């Protein structure tokens, strides 16, 4: 089993090295410019789904996020409700680490999430400790958020394990109390 993991990791690294990666700076001229402290402040509502690698929707969810900032540190208190009635909470601590860089942590995030902004775009990369069938598996998230206007943000994340795609997460955020 150990050799299989090593082989998959090496293959993943090789495939990743050959792929083209878009950087958030590519979107530097896109408007409106995402200001993390402004958009993630107050209450956000989100609606989304998880699709497995075949494209089948296997989870639907709503999220209410209460956000606040103190200086360069933000707290995002997320309350998830899934279509089957189950609930979950995740509390993020977001820290501004540079002009366009952020770090994030939460109880079920392994290590530190790394975020970069460019124009209307935020890219997060992190490992999530995901409960599956009574076990915890660590999955990688490649998470892109695009600000459409001062109220709406779209989010697409690819979930993978050992470089193998497990599925896609799609969310639409709406900031309360904002006009388009």
C-alpha positions as CSV (number, residue, x, y, z in Angstrom):
1,X,0.0,0.0,0.0
2,X,2.8,2.4,0.8
3,X,4.4,1.9,-2.6
4,X,1.0,2.7,-4.2
5,X,0.7,6.0,-2.4
6,X,4.3,6.9,-3.3
7,X,3.6,6.0,-7.0
8,X,0.4,8.0,-7.0
9,X,2.2,11.0,-5.4
10,X,5.0,10.9,-8.0
11,X,2.5,10.6,-10.8
12,X,0.5,13.5,-9.5
13,X,3.6,15.6,-9.2
14,X,4.6,14.8,-12.7
15,X,1.1,15.6,-14.1
16,X,0.9,18.8,-12.1
17,X,4.3,19.9,-13.4
18,X,3.1,19.5,-17.0
19,X,-0.2,21.4,-16.4
20,X,-0.8,25.1,-16.8
21,X,-1.9,26.9,-13.7
22,X,-3.8,30.2,-13.8
23,X,-2.7,32.6,-11.1
24,X,-5.1,35.2,-9.5
25,X,-2.9,38.0,-10.9
26,X,-4.2,37.0,-14.4
27,X,-7.5,38.7,-13.2
28,X,-5.8,41.8,-11.8
29,X,-7.8,44.1,-14.2
30,X,-11.2,42.5,-13.6
31,X,-13.8,44.6,-11.8
32,X,-15.2,45.0,-9.3
33,X,-12.0,44.5,-7.3
34,X,-12.5,42.1,-4.4
35,X,-11.8,43.7,-1.0
36,X,-11.9,40.8,1.4
37,X,-12.6,43.0,4.4
38,X,-15.6,44.7,2.7
39,X,-17.2,41.6,1.0
40,X,-16.7,39.2,3.9
41,X,-18.2,41.6,6.4
42,X,-21.7,41.2,7.7
43,X,-23.9,38.3,6.7
44,X,-23.7,36.2,3.6
45,X,-26.1,33.5,2.3
46,X,-24.9,30.8,0.0
47,X,-26.5,27.9,-2.0
48,X,-24.5,25.1,-3.4
49,X,-23.9,21.5,-4.4
50,X,-21.3,18.8,-4.5
51,X,-21.0,16.8,-7.7
52,X,-19.0,13.5,-7.8
53,X,-16.5,13.0,-10.6
54,X,-19.2,11.6,-12.9
55,X,-21.2,14.9,-12.5
56,X,-24.0,13.5,-10.4
57,X,-25.2,15.9,-7.6
58,X,-24.7,14.0,-4.4
59,X,-25.2,16.9,-1.8
60,X,-27.1,20.1,-1.8
61,X,-26.6,22.7,0.9
62,X,-27.2,26.2,2.1
63,X,-24.8,28.3,4.2
64,X,-25.2,31.3,6.4
65,X,-21.9,33.1,7.1
66,X,-21.5,35.7,9.8
67,X,-18.3,37.7,9.1
68,X,-16.4,40.3,11.0
69,X,-13.0,41.8,11.0
70,X,-10.7,43.3,13.6
71,X,-7.7,44.9,11.9
72,X,-6.2,42.4,9.5
73,X,-7.9,39.4,11.1
74,X,-11.4,38.2,10.0
75,X,-13.7,35.6,11.4
76,X,-16.1,33.7,9.1
77,X,-18.6,31.7,11.1
78,X,-20.2,29.3,8.6
79,X,-23.4,27.4,9.4
80,X,-24.2,24.7,6.8
81,X,-27.6,23.0,6.3
82,X,-27.6,20.0,3.9
83,X,-30.7,18.8,2.0
84,X,-30.9,15.7,4.2
85,X,-31.3,17.9,7.3
86,X,-27.8,17.5,8.7
87,X,-25.9,20.6,9.9
88,X,-22.3,21.6,10.3
89,X,-20.4,24.6,11.5
90,X,-16.9,25.8,10.5
91,X,-15.3,28.9,11.9
92,X,-12.5,30.3,9.8
93,X,-9.9,32.7,11.0
94,X,-8.5,34.7,8.0
95,X,-5.4,36.8,8.3
96,X,-4.1,39.3,5.8
97,X,-0.5,38.4,5.2
98,X,0.4,40.8,2.4
99,X,-1.1,43.1,-0.2
100,X,-2.8,40.3,-2.0
101,X,-2.2,37.3,0.3
102,X,-4.2,35.7,3.1
103,X,-3.9,32.7,5.4
104,X,-6.8,30.8,6.8
105,X,-7.4,28.2,9.6
106,X,-10.3,26.3,11.0
107,X,-10.7,23.2,13.1
108,X,-11.1,20.8,10.1
109,X,-8.4,22.5,8.0
110,X,-5.1,20.6,8.0
111,X,-2.2,23.1,8.2
112,X,-2.9,26.5,6.8
113,X,-5.1,27.6,3.8
114,X,-3.2,29.9,1.5
115,X,-5.2,32.6,-0.4
116,X,-4.3,35.0,-3.2
117,X,-6.4,37.8,-4.7
118,X,-6.2,39.5,-8.0
119,X,-8.9,41.9,-9.3
120,X,-12.2,40.2,-8.7
121,X,-10.8,36.8,-7.8
122,X,-9.7,34.9,-4.7
123,X,-7.9,31.6,-5.0
124,X,-7.6,29.3,-1.9
125,X,-5.6,26.1,-1.7
126,X,-6.0,23.9,1.4
127,X,-6.4,20.4,2.8
128,X,-9.7,19.6,4.5
129,X,-10.2,16.7,7.0
130,X,-13.4,15.3,5.7
131,X,-15.5,12.8,7.6
132,X,-16.5,9.9,5.3
133,X,-18.2,6.7,6.5
134,X,-17.0,7.1,10.1
135,X,-13.4,7.9,9.0
136,X,-11.5,11.1,8.4
137,X,-9.8,11.5,5.0
138,X,-7.7,14.5,4.0
139,X,-8.7,16.0,0.7
140,X,-7.2,18.9,-1.3
141,X,-9.3,21.8,-2.3
142,X,-8.4,24.1,-5.3
143,X,-11.0,26.8,-4.5
144,X,-11.7,29.8,-6.8
145,X,-14.1,32.7,-5.9
146,X,-15.1,35.3,-8.4
147,X,-16.9,38.5,-7.3
148,X,-19.6,39.3,-9.9
149,X,-20.8,42.6,-8.3
150,X,-20.8,44.0,-4.7
151,X,-23.5,41.5,-3.7
152,X,-22.9,38.2,-5.7
153,X,-19.9,35.9,-5.6
154,X,-19.6,32.6,-7.5
155,X,-17.4,29.8,-6.1
156,X,-16.0,26.7,-7.8
157,X,-13.7,24.2,-6.0
158,X,-12.2,21.0,-7.2
159,X,-11.8,18.3,-4.5
160,X,-9.0,15.7,-5.0
161,X,-7.1,13.0,-3.2
162,X,-3.6,12.1,-4.4
163,X,-4.2,14.3,-7.4
164,X,-7.3,12.3,-8.4
165,X,-10.4,14.4,-8.8
166,X,-13.2,13.4,-6.4
167,X,-15.7,16.0,-7.4
168,X,-16.7,19.7,-7.7
169,X,-18.2,22.1,-5.3
170,X,-20.2,25.0,-6.7
171,X,-21.6,27.8,-4.5
172,X,-23.3,31.1,-5.1
173,X,-22.9,33.8,-2.4
174,X,-25.2,36.7,-1.8
175,X,-24.3,39.5,0.6
176,X,-27.3,40.7,2.7
177,X,-28.2,44.4,2.5
178,X,-26.3,45.1,-0.7
179,X,-27.7,46.4,-4.0
180,X,-26.2,44.9,-7.2
